[in-house]
Amino acid sequence: MRLAIVKEDPSVELRVGGTPDTVRRYIGLGAEVVVASGAGLASGIGDGEYEGAGASVVGDGAAAVKDADVVLAVRRPSAAALKGAKPGALVIAIRHSATWRRSSSQ
């Protein structure tokens, strides 16, 4: 199972969807973890810490979500940010009420 940790917009969110500790735990359970470069910087976590925990650090969010089974984020990623994830991929994030708009399909 491939898990992706994406980078948040630091102008609105300083948290990150996973830490090196959670990466170690996911890997210990048999997951492959891919982290977008810079995903943890706003939280004071460098790419090297993720690599040290066993994650692969890739260039950007698109590379991180490519073929992901699960996408971990703090704020709900846009549909464009999820392009490339596996069909039916699970997105674990907060649906922030200030940015959520009801669509005609809901």
PLY file of the C-alpha trace (Angstrom):
ply
format ascii 1.0
element vertex 106
property float x
property float y
property float z
element edge 105
property int vertex1
property int vertex2
end_header
0.00 0.00 0.00
1.37 3.39 -1.00
0.74 6.35 1.32
1.42 9.92 0.24
2.02 12.90 2.51
1.42 16.14 0.66
2.68 19.66 1.32
0.18 22.11 2.76
-0.08 25.77 1.77
2.08 27.39 4.50
0.13 30.66 4.27
-2.90 28.90 5.80
-1.61 25.67 7.38
1.54 24.97 9.37
0.76 21.35 10.26
1.63 18.31 8.17
-0.29 15.09 7.49
2.42 12.85 8.94
5.56 12.97 11.03
8.71 10.85 10.91
7.28 8.84 13.81
4.05 8.05 11.94
6.10 7.24 8.82
8.07 4.64 10.83
4.82 3.14 12.10
3.25 2.93 8.64
6.40 1.36 7.21
6.47 -1.07 10.13
2.98 -2.14 9.09
4.20 -2.78 5.54
3.28 0.47 3.79
5.40 2.39 1.33
5.43 6.08 2.30
6.15 8.89 -0.15
6.50 12.49 1.05
6.39 15.64 -1.09
9.62 17.59 -0.65
9.17 20.35 1.91
5.96 18.87 3.31
7.13 19.19 6.90
9.12 22.43 6.73
6.37 24.65 8.17
6.23 22.23 11.12
9.99 22.20 11.57
10.49 18.77 9.98
13.10 18.50 7.24
13.10 16.10 4.30
16.07 14.25 5.82
14.01 13.33 8.88
11.42 11.66 6.66
14.15 9.87 4.72
15.71 8.76 8.00
12.35 7.27 8.98
12.29 5.28 5.73
10.11 7.43 3.48
10.92 8.36 -0.08
10.99 12.13 -0.57
9.93 13.25 -4.04
9.94 16.59 -5.83
6.35 17.75 -5.46
2.78 16.85 -4.56
2.02 15.40 -7.98
4.92 12.98 -7.66
3.88 12.10 -4.10
0.27 11.25 -4.95
1.14 9.33 -8.13
-0.35 5.85 -7.70
-1.14 6.51 -4.01
-3.68 4.29 -2.29
-3.97 6.75 0.62
-3.29 10.50 0.68
-2.60 12.08 4.07
-3.14 15.82 4.48
-4.30 18.31 7.08
-6.58 20.38 4.85
-8.60 18.73 2.11
-6.54 18.74 -1.11
-8.11 20.07 -4.29
-9.16 17.65 -7.01
-6.26 18.92 -9.12
-3.80 18.12 -6.31
-5.11 14.55 -6.21
-4.71 13.92 -9.93
-2.59 10.83 -10.39
-3.72 9.04 -7.23
-5.23 5.61 -7.79
-8.95 5.61 -8.59
-10.81 5.24 -5.30
-7.81 6.35 -3.22
-8.63 7.19 0.38
-8.01 10.82 1.35
-7.55 11.43 5.05
-7.81 15.15 5.79
-9.95 17.76 7.49
-12.77 19.23 5.46
-12.36 22.83 6.56
-15.79 24.44 6.80
-14.57 27.90 5.75
-13.46 26.58 2.36
-16.12 23.93 1.75
-18.89 24.72 -0.70
-21.86 22.49 -1.35
-21.91 21.31 -4.93
-25.03 20.43 -6.87
-24.11 16.75 -6.61
-24.25 16.70 -2.78
0 1
1 2
2 3
3 4
4 5
5 6
6 7
7 8
8 9
9 10
10 11
11 12
12 13
13 14
14 15
15 16
16 17
17 18
18 19
19 20
20 21
21 22
22 23
23 24
24 25
25 26
26 27
27 28
28 29
29 30
30 31
31 32
32 33
33 34
34 35
35 36
36 37
37 38
38 39
39 40
40 41
41 42
42 43
43 44
44 45
45 46
46 47
47 48
48 49
49 50
50 51
51 52
52 53
53 54
54 55
55 56
56 57
57 58
58 59
59 60
60 61
61 62
62 63
63 64
64 65
65 66
66 67
67 68
68 69
69 70
70 71
71 72
72 73
73 74
74 75
75 76
76 77
77 78
78 79
79 80
80 81
81 82
82 83
83 84
84 85
85 86
86 87
87 88
88 89
89 90
90 91
91 92
92 93
93 94
94 95
95 96
96 97
97 98
98 99
99 100
100 101
101 102
102 103
103 104
104 105
